[in-house]
Amino acid sequence: MTAKKRRIVDENRKYSDEWEEKYFFIVQNTKLLCLICREVVAVFKEYNVKRHYETKHKDYLKFDKEVKQSKLKEFKSQLKAQQKIFGAALQQPSNIVKASYSVSFMIAKKMKTFSDGEFVKECLEAVVKDILPDKSKLFSNLSLSRQTVCRRINDISNEIILKLRDRIRDFKYFSLAFDES
């Protein structure tokens, strides 16, 4: 009989608030993040956090409590500023995303290749440039690359499957018909 393997998930390790002031670590998306170097420590163990801090950030060991607290505030504000910059870049207006889904749905309905999305985008940009030149910049943000169209079509098909499953659950009876061809 073999012994049962230990799993980290089963050990119920928790983050301690004192690690923030002692080692400059916070919890970010269920992972331990070092505020100094932005590295992630996978396991919630004080030994791992301490080892990281003492080996990679030796120069911070000599600081007293007040200096550490001011550095902590500084690092937190830098992290928030960085997240704000990336968050703003990732957010797209919902009407542009909706348009991307609409075009992807049309491509799927007509059984065209996913790369046709790029051609459609070029056509839209040309038409808008001639008709509404002040609005032409809007279409440059419209993402219709082959990968995006593929992803959108997968999203649409998954949504359709979920809706069908919800409707099928309410059925009392249903029948299946098979075609020999």
MIZA-401923 format. One record per residue: z, y, x of N, C-alpha, C, O in turn; residue number from 1; residue in one letter. Coordinates in steps of 0.02 Angstrom, whole numbers, plus 32768, in hexadecimal, padded with zeros to 4 digits. Last residue first. Layout:
<nodes>
n_w/n_v/n_u/ca_w/ca_v/ca_u/c_w/c_v/c_u/o_w/o_v/o_u/dotor/votor
Z/Y/X/Z/Y/X/Z/Y/X/Z/Y/X/NUM/a
...
</nodes>
This chain:
<nodes>
n_w/n_v/n_u/ca_w/ca_v/ca_u/c_w/c_v/c_u/o_w/o_v/o_u/dotor/votor
773E/81D0/7A97/7713/81E8/7ACC/773B/81FF/7B04/7720/8215/7B37/181/s
7798/81B0/7A32/7784/817C/7A61/775E/8197/7A9D/775D/8177/7AD1/180/e
7826/820F/7A08/77DD/820C/7A09/77C9/81DA/7A40/77E6/81DB/7A76/179/d
78B2/8204/799C/7894/81F9/79DE/7849/81F3/79D8/7830/81D5/79A8/178/f
792D/825E/794C/78EA/8243/7945/78CC/823E/798B/78CC/826F/79B1/177/a
79D1/8254/7909/79A6/825E/7944/7962/823E/7936/795F/8208/7919/176/l
7A3C/82AE/7899/7A12/8275/78AB/79E6/8287/78E7/79DA/82C2/78F4/175/s
7AE3/82D0/7860/7AA4/82E4/787E/7A7D/82A6/7892/7A9A/8270/789B/174/f
7B6D/830D/7802/7B3D/82D9/7811/7B02/82F8/7836/7AF2/8333/782E/173/y
7BBD/837D/780F/7BDB/8340/77F6/7BAF/8304/7808/7BC8/82CF/781A/172/k
7BCC/83FC/788C/7BA2/83CE/7866/7BCB/8392/784D/7BF6/8378/7871/171/f
7C1C/8444/78E2/7C26/844E/789A/7BFD/841F/786F/7C09/841A/7833/170/d
7BEA/8424/795F/7C2F/840F/794E/7C3D/8415/7903/7C65/83EF/78E7/169/r
7B73/8469/7965/7B72/8421/7959/7BB7/8407/7945/7BBC/83D8/791E/168/i
7B9B/84EB/7986/7B7D/84DE/7944/7B7F/8494/7933/7B8C/8481/78FA/167/r
7BC9/84D6/7A09/7BF6/84F1/79D6/7BDC/84E3/7990/7C03/84D3/7963/166/d
7B54/84A8/7A45/7B8E/847C/7A41/7BC0/8494/7A0C/7BDC/846C/79E7/165/r
7B06/851E/7A3D/7AF2/84E1/7A19/7B2D/84B1/7A11/7B36/8493/79DB/164/l
7B4F/8572/7A93/7B48/8583/7A4C/7B34/8547/7A22/7B4E/853D/79EB/163/k
7B3E/852C/7B0D/7B81/8537/7AF1/7B7E/8547/7AA6/7BA6/852E/7A7F/162/l
7AB2/8536/7B1A/7AD2/84F4/7B15/7B17/84FB/7AF6/7B2A/84D3/7ACB/161/i
7AA4/85C0/7B28/7A85/859E/7AEF/7AA6/855A/7AE4/7AB3/8547/7AAB/160/i
7AE6/85D1/7BA3/7B00/85F2/7B66/7AE4/85D1/7B27/7B08/85C8/7AF7/159/e
7A91/858B/7BF8/7AD7/8575/7BF0/7AF6/8593/7BB1/7B1C/8572/7B8D/158/n
7A1E/85D9/7BEC/7A1D/8594/7BD4/7A64/8579/7BCB/7A71/8555/7B9B/157/s
7A4B/8652/7C25/7A34/8651/7BE0/7A36/860A/7BC4/7A4D/85FF/7B8D/156/i
7A66/8627/7CA8/7A9B/8645/7C7F/7A89/8641/7C35/7AB2/862E/7C0B/155/d
79E5/8600/7CCF/7A1B/85CF/7CCD/7A55/85E8/7CA2/7A71/85C2/7C7A/154/n
79A7/867D/7CCB/7990/8649/7C9D/79C5/8611/7C98/79D0/85F7/7C62/153/i
79EE/86BE/7D32/79F1/86D8/7CED/79DD/86A2/7CBA/79FD/8699/7C87/152/r
79C6/8671/7DA1/7A0D/8675/7D8E/7A15/868C/7D45/7A3E/8672/7D20/151/r
793C/868D/7DA1/7954/8648/7D9B/799D/8647/7D83/79AE/8621/7D56/150/c
793F/8717/7DB6/7922/86FD/7D78/793A/86B5/7D6D/794B/86A3/7D34/149/v
7979/8717/7E37/799C/8737/7DFF/7981/871D/7DBC/79A8/870D/7D8F/148/t
7918/86D6/7E83/795B/86BA/7E7E/7980/86D6/7E42/79A3/86B2/7E1E/147/q
78AA/872D/7E74/78A4/86E8/7E5F/78E9/86C9/7E55/78F4/86A5/7E23/146/r
78E1/87CE/7E36/78CB/87A1/7E6B/78CA/8759/7E50/78E7/874B/7E1C/145/s
7900/883B/7DE8/78D7/8806/7DCB/78BB/87D8/7E02/7883/87BF/7DFC/144/l
7968/88BB/7DC7/7961/8882/7DF3/793B/884A/7DCF/7954/882E/7D9E/143/s
7959/8965/7DC4/794D/8929/7D9C/793F/88EE/7DCA/790E/88EF/7DF0/142/l
795A/89D5/7E10/7998/89AD/7E0F/7990/896D/7DE7/79BD/8942/7DEA/141/n
78E1/8A0E/7DF7/78EB/89F4/7E3B/792B/89C9/7E3E/7930/899E/7E6A/140/s
78E9/8A43/7D79/78CA/8A01/7D80/78D1/89E5/7DC7/78C7/89A9/7DD1/139/f
791F/8AC3/7D8E/7945/8A90/7D69/792A/8A4A/7D76/7951/8A1A/7D7C/138/l
78BB/8B0F/7DC5/78F0/8AF7/7DF2/791A/8AC1/7DD0/7935/8A95/7DF2/137/k
786D/8B3C/7D5C/7854/8B05/7D85/7889/8AE8/7DB4/7885/8AAE/7DC7/136/s
7889/8BA8/7D0F/78AF/8B6B/7D01/789B/8B31/7D2F/78B6/8AFA/7D28/135/k
782F/8C0B/7D30/7875/8C18/7D3E/78A1/8BDB/7D33/78DA/8BD9/7D4B/134/d
77B2/8BDA/7D03/77C1/8BDA/7D4B/780B/8BE6/7D5B/7824/8BCE/7D8E/133/p
777A/8B88/7C8B/77BA/8BAC/7C91/77CF/8BAE/7CDB/77FA/8B87/7CEF/132/l
76F4/8B5B/7CA7/7707/8B77/7C66/7746/8BA2/7C6B/7747/8BDA/7C52/131/i
76EA/8B31/7D2D/76B5/8B5A/7D0F/76CC/8B7D/7CCF/76BA/8BB7/7CC3/130/d
775E/8AE8/7D3F/774E/8B1E/7D6F/771A/8B4D/7D52/771C/8B8A/7D5E/129/k
7752/8A88/7CDE/7785/8ABC/7CD6/7778/8AF6/7D04/7785/8B30/7CF2/128/v
76EA/8A3B/7D16/76E2/8A5A/7CD4/7713/8A93/7CCC/7701/8ACA/7CB6/127/v
7723/8A11/7D90/76E4/8A37/7D8F/76DB/8A5C/7D4E/76C7/8A96/7D4D/126/a
7794/89C9/7D66/779C/8A05/7D90/775D/8A30/7D8F/7762/8A6E/7D8C/125/e
7756/8960/7D1F/7782/898F/7CFC/778A/89D0/7D24/7788/8A07/7D08/124/l
7713/8921/7D8A/76ED/893C/7D52/7717/8971/7D2D/76FE/89A7/7D1C/123/c
7780/88F8/7DD8/774E/8926/7DF5/7726/8947/7DBD/7717/8983/7DC1/122/e
77BC/889F/7D7D/77E0/88DB/7D93/77B0/890F/7DB0/77B5/894A/7DA1/121/k
775B/883C/7D75/776C/8863/7D38/778F/88A3/7D4C/7783/88D8/7D2F/120/v
7764/880B/7DF7/7726/882A/7DE0/7732/8856/7DA3/7718/888D/7D9E/119/f
77E4/87D6/7DF4/77D5/880B/7E24/7796/8830/7E10/7792/886D/7E16/118/e
77D3/8772/7D94/7801/87A9/7D87/77F4/87E4/7DB5/77F9/881D/7DA0/117/g
7788/870D/7DC7/7766/873F/7D9E/7793/877A/7D8E/777A/87AF/7D7C/116/d
77DA/86B0/7E01/77C4/86E8/7E2C/779C/871C/7E05/778F/8752/7E1F/115/s
77E7/864F/7DA2/781E/867F/7DAA/7809/86BB/7DD4/7824/86F1/7DCC/114/f
7755/8634/7D3E/777C/8628/7D7A/77B0/8660/7D82/77A6/8698/7D6C/113/t
7762/861D/7C8A/7744/863B/7CC6/7770/862B/7D03/77AA/8617/7CFB/112/k
777E/85FA/7C04/777A/85C8/7C39/7754/85E1/7C76/772A/85BD/7C92/111/m
779E/8654/7BA5/7756/864C/7BB3/7749/8619/7BEA/770F/860E/7BFE/110/k
7829/864C/7BAE/7807/863B/7B6F/77BD/862D/7B7A/77A1/85FF/7B5C/109/k
7841/867D/7C30/7851/8638/7C20/782C/8621/7BE1/7813/85E9/7BDE/108/a
7819/8702/7C21/77F9/86D8/7C54/7804/868F/7C44/77D6/8666/7C4A/107/i
7876/872B/7BC1/782E/872A/7BB0/7808/86FF/7BE1/77DA/86DA/7BCD/106/m
78EC/8722/7C0D/78E4/86F9/7BD0/789B/86F3/7BBD/7883/86BD/7BAA/105/f
78D2/8785/7C6C/78DA/873F/7C81/78D1/870F/7C47/78B2/86DB/7C4D/104/s
78D4/87F6/7C1A/7896/87E3/7C3D/7899/879A/7C53/7868/8776/7C4D/103/v
795C/87F1/7BF1/7925/87F0/7BC0/78E3/87DA/7BE1/78C0/87B0/7BC5/102/s
79A3/87FB/7C69/79A9/87BE/7C41/796F/87B9/7C0F/7955/8782/7C04/101/y
797D/887D/7C8C/796D/8846/7CB9/7970/8803/7C94/7946/87D7/7C9D/100/s
79B6/88C4/7C23/796D/88C3/7C2A/7957/888A/7C57/7924/886A/7C49/99/a
7A3D/88AE/7C43/7A22/8895/7C04/79D6/8891/7C07/79B9/8861/7BEF/98/k
7A44/88F6/7CBA/7A50/88AD/7CBB/7A33/888E/7C7C/7A15/8858/7C7F/97/v
7A2E/8974/7C85/7A00/895A/7CB8/7A07/890E/7CBC/79D5/88EA/7CC2/96/i
7A9A/8985/7C30/7A57/8983/7C13/7A23/8969/7C45/79F1/894C/7C31/95/n
7B0A/898A/7C84/7AFF/894F/7C5B/7AB9/894C/7C3D/7A9F/8915/7C32/94/s
7AFB/89BE/7D2D/7AFC/89D0/7CE6/7AE8/8993/7CBB/7ABA/896E/7CCD/93/p
7B5C/8960/7D9F/7B1C/8979/7D8A/7B22/898D/7D41/7B4A/8971/7D1C/92/q
7BCA/8953/7E24/7BC3/8961/7DDD/7B7F/897E/7DCE/7B6A/89B0/7DEC/91/q
7BC8/894D/7EAF/7BB8/8911/7E89/7BAD/891D/7E3F/7B8A/88F7/7E1D/90/l
7BEE/89C9/7EDB/7BAB/89B2/7EEC/7B97/8976/7EC2/7B5C/896D/7EB4/89/a
7C71/89CE/7EAF/7C41/89FE/7E93/7BF9/89E7/7EA1/7BCD/89F0/7E77/88/a
7CA8/896A/7F00/7CA8/8963/7EB7/7C76/8991/7E97/7C53/897D/7E68/87/g
7C9E/89A0/7F80/7C78/8964/7F6F/7C74/895A/7F24/7C40/8944/7F0B/86/f
7CF5/8A0F/7F6F/7CAF/8A19/7F85/7C85/89DD/7F71/7C4F/89E5/7F55/85/i
7D6C/89D0/7F4B/7D4D/8A00/7F1D/7D03/8A0A/7F2E/7CD9/8A0E/7F02/84/k
7D8B/8988/7FBD/7D7B/8964/7F7F/7D58/8991/7F4D/7D2C/897B/7F28/83/q
7DA4/89F3/8014/7D6E/89C4/8023/7D59/899F/7FE3/7D1E/8996/7FD6/82/q
7E13/8A2C/7FD7/7DD7/8A54/7FDF/7D9A/8A26/7FEB/7D64/8A32/7FD0/81/a
7E6E/89C1/7FE2/7E5A/89D9/7F9F/7E1A/8A02/7FA3/7DEE/89FB/7F78/80/k
7E79/89BB/806E/7E5F/8981/8049/7E47/8997/8003/7E12/8982/7FED/79/l
7EB2/8A37/8089/7E70/8A27/80A5/7E50/89ED/807F/7E14/89EE/8070/78/q
7F2C/8A28/8048/7EFD/8A5B/802F/7EB7/8A4F/804A/7E86/8A5A/8027/77/s
7F63/89C3/8098/7F57/89B7/8050/7F25/89E9/8034/7EF8/89D7/800D/76/k
7F6E/8A03/8113/7F42/89C9/810D/7F32/89BA/80C3/7EFA/89A8/80B3/75/f
7FCC/8A68/80F1/7F8A/8A7A/810A/7F59/8A41/8101/7F21/8A4B/80E9/74/e
803C/8A1D/80CE/801D/8A49/809C/7FD5/8A5B/80B1/7FA8/8A5C/8087/73/k
8051/89E1/814C/8044/89B8/8111/8022/89E1/80DB/7FF1/89CB/80BD/72/l
8071/8A4F/819A/8034/8A29/81A9/801F/89FE/816D/7FE4/89F8/815D/71/k
80EB/8A70/815F/80B3/8AA0/815C/8071/8A7E/816B/803E/8A8D/814B/70/s
8133/89FC/817E/8128/8A0E/8138/80EE/8A41/8131/80C6/8A3C/8103/69/q
8135/8A01/820A/8114/89C9/81E8/8104/89DA/819F/80CF/89C9/8186/68/k
8181/8A73/821C/813C/8A73/8233/8115/8A3B/8210/80DB/8A44/81FC/67/v
81FB/8A45/81E8/81DA/8A7F/81CB/818F/8A81/81DD/8164/8A8E/81B3/66/e
821F/89D5/823C/8213/89CD/81F4/81EB/8A07/81D5/81BF/89FB/81AD/65/k
81C5/89DD/82DB/8201/89DA/82B2/81ED/89DA/8268/81B2/89DF/8257/64/d
8157/8976/833F/8163/89AE/8310/81A4/89A5/82E9/81B7/896D/82D9/63/f
813D/8905/8388/816A/8936/83A6/817B/8970/8376/81A9/8997/8384/62/k
80DC/88BB/8346/8120/88A1/834A/8152/88D6/8360/818D/88D4/834C/61/l
805D/88EA/8354/8083/8902/831A/80CC/88EA/831B/80F5/8902/82F4/60/y
8026/88A7/83C0/8037/88ED/83C9/805F/890A/838E/807F/893E/8396/59/d
8002/8829/838F/803F/8830/83B7/8055/8879/83BD/8091/8887/83C0/58/k
7FA8/87EB/8333/7FBE/8830/832B/7FFF/883D/8350/802E/8859/8334/57/h
7F8E/8765/834A/7F55/8793/8346/7F6A/87DC/8344/7F40/8808/8351/56/k
800B/8724/8355/7FD6/8717/8386/7F9E/874B/8384/7F83/875D/83B9/55/t
805C/8754/82ED/8074/8757/8333/803D/874A/8366/8042/8763/839E/54/e
800C/873C/827A/8024/8780/828A/8037/8785/82D4/8025/87B6/82F5/53/y
7FFB/86B1/827E/7FC2/86DE/827E/7FD7/8723/8296/7FB6/8740/82C1/52/h
8082/8689/8276/805A/8677/82B0/801D/86A5/82B6/800C/86BC/82EC/51/r
80A4/86B9/81F7/80C7/86D2/8232/809E/86C5/8271/8097/86F0/829D/50/k
8051/866A/81A7/804C/86B3/81A4/806A/86D2/81E4/804C/86FE/8202/49/v
807F/85EA/81C6/8039/85FC/81D2/8030/8647/81D4/800B/8661/81FE/48/n
8106/85F3/819E/80F6/85E3/81E3/80AE/85F8/81F3/80A2/8616/8227/47/y
8100/8607/8116/8115/863F/8140/8104/8631/8189/80F3/8660/81AE/46/e
8073/85D2/80BD/80AE/85BF/80E5/80C0/85F8/8113/8094/8617/8132/45/k
7FFC/85BB/8065/8034/85E8/8058/8073/85CE/807C/80A2/85B8/805C/44/f
7F63/85AC/80B9/7FA0/858B/80A1/7FD9/85BC/809C/7FE6/85E3/80CB/43/v
7EFB/8603/80E6/7EF2/85D8/80AC/7F33/85BD/808E/7F3A/85B8/8052/42/a
7EEA/86A8/810A/7F0F/866D/811D/7F12/8641/80DF/7F29/8656/80AA/41/v
7E66/8712/8133/7E88/86EE/80FE/7EAB/86B2/811D/7E8E/868D/8145/40/v
7E5C/87B6/817E/7E51/876D/817F/7E7B/874D/8149/7EAE/8768/8133/39/e
7E6A/883E/8190/7E48/8826/8153/7E37/87DC/8156/7E08/87C6/8134/38/r
7EBC/8873/81F1/7E7A/885A/8206/7E4F/883F/81CC/7E16/882C/81D7/37/c
7F25/88AC/81A0/7F10/88C9/81E0/7EC8/88B4/81F1/7E9E/88DF/81FD/36/i
7F44/8862/8131/7F2C/88A7/8127/7F11/88C6/8168/7EEA/88F5/8165/35/l
7F18/87C0/8110/7F36/87EB/8143/7F19/8831/813B/7EDC/883A/813D/34/c
7F31/876B/807B/7F05/8797/80A0/7F2C/87C1/80D1/7F5D/87E2/80BE/33/l
7F37/86D2/802B/7F5E/8701/8054/7F2F/8729/8080/7F08/870C/80A7/32/l
7EF2/86BF/7F86/7EF2/86B1/7FCE/7F1C/86E5/7FF2/7F23/871E/7FDA/31/k
7EDF/86E5/7F02/7F03/86A7/7F11/7F00/8692/7F5A/7F0A/8657/7F6A/30/t
7EAC/876B/7F15/7E85/8734/7EF7/7EA0/86F0/7F0B/7E7A/86C5/7F22/29/n
7F1F/878E/7F8B/7EE0/87A9/7F71/7EB7/876E/7F57/7EA1/8744/7F7E/28/q
7FBC/87B8/7FBE/7F95/8786/7F9B/7F59/87A8/7F7B/7F5F/87D9/7F56/27/v
7FD6/87F8/8066/7FD9/87FD/801D/7FB2/87C4/7FFF/7F8B/87A2/8021/26/i
8029/881D/80FF/8002/87EE/80D6/800C/87FC/808C/8044/8809/8076/25/f
8077/8855/8169/803C/8878/814E/800D/8849/8128/7FD0/884C/8130/24/f
80F1/881A/818C/80B4/8802/81AD/8073/8824/8195/803D/8811/81AC/23/y
815A/8861/814A/8164/8841/818B/8123/8834/81B1/811E/8841/81ED/22/k
8127/8892/80D2/8144/88C0/8102/814B/88A2/8148/8144/88C4/817A/21/e
80F2/881A/809C/80CB/8857/809C/80E6/8887/80D1/80BF/88A3/80F8/20/e
8155/87BC/809C/811D/87B3/80CC/80F3/87F2/80D1/80D4/87FF/8104/19/w
81A8/87D7/8032/81BB/87F2/8074/8185/87E9/80A9/8186/880B/80DC/18/e
8176/8791/7FC7/8168/87D9/7FCC/817A/87F6/8010/815E/8829/8024/17/d
8127/86F7/7FE0/8166/871B/7FE3/8157/8765/7FEF/8130/8777/801B/16/s
80CD/8684/7F80/80CB/86BF/7FAA/8110/86E0/7FA7/812E/86E6/7F72/15/y
80EE/85D4/7F7D/80EA/8616/7F5E/80EA/864C/7F93/8103/8643/7FCA/14/k
80BB/852E/7F62/80CE/8562/7F91/80C1/85A6/7F72/808F/85B0/7F4F/13/r
80B2/84AC/7F24/80CB/84E8/7F02/80E3/851E/7F31/8119/8539/7F29/12/n
8079/8436/7F50/80B7/844B/7F70/80D5/848B/7F52/810C/849F/7F66/11/e
7FFE/8416/7F1E/8038/83F8/7EFE/807B/8412/7F19/80AF/8404/7EFC/10/d
7FA6/8453/7F75/7FAB/846D/7F31/7FEA/8454/7F0F/8009/8478/7EE7/9/v
7FAB/8402/7FE4/7FC8/8445/7FE8/7FD4/8461/7FA2/8006/8483/7F96/8/i
7FD7/8359/7FDA/7FA7/838D/7FC9/7FCB/83D0/7FC8/8003/83D6/7FAE/7/r
7FE9/82C3/8030/8006/8303/801C/7FCE/8334/800E/7F9C/8337/8032/6/r
7FBC/8221/7FF5/7FAE/825C/801F/7FD0/829A/8003/7FD3/82A3/7FC6/5/k
8028/8197/7FEA/8003/81CB/7FC6/7FFA/8207/7FF3/8029/821D/8014/4/k
8010/810A/8055/8039/8142/803D/800C/8176/801C/7FD3/8180/802F/3/a
7FD2/806B/801F/7FCE/80A8/8048/7FF8/80DF/8029/8003/80E2/7FEC/2/t
8000/7FC5/802A/8000/8000/8000/8000/803E/802C/8029/8044/805A/1/m
</nodes>
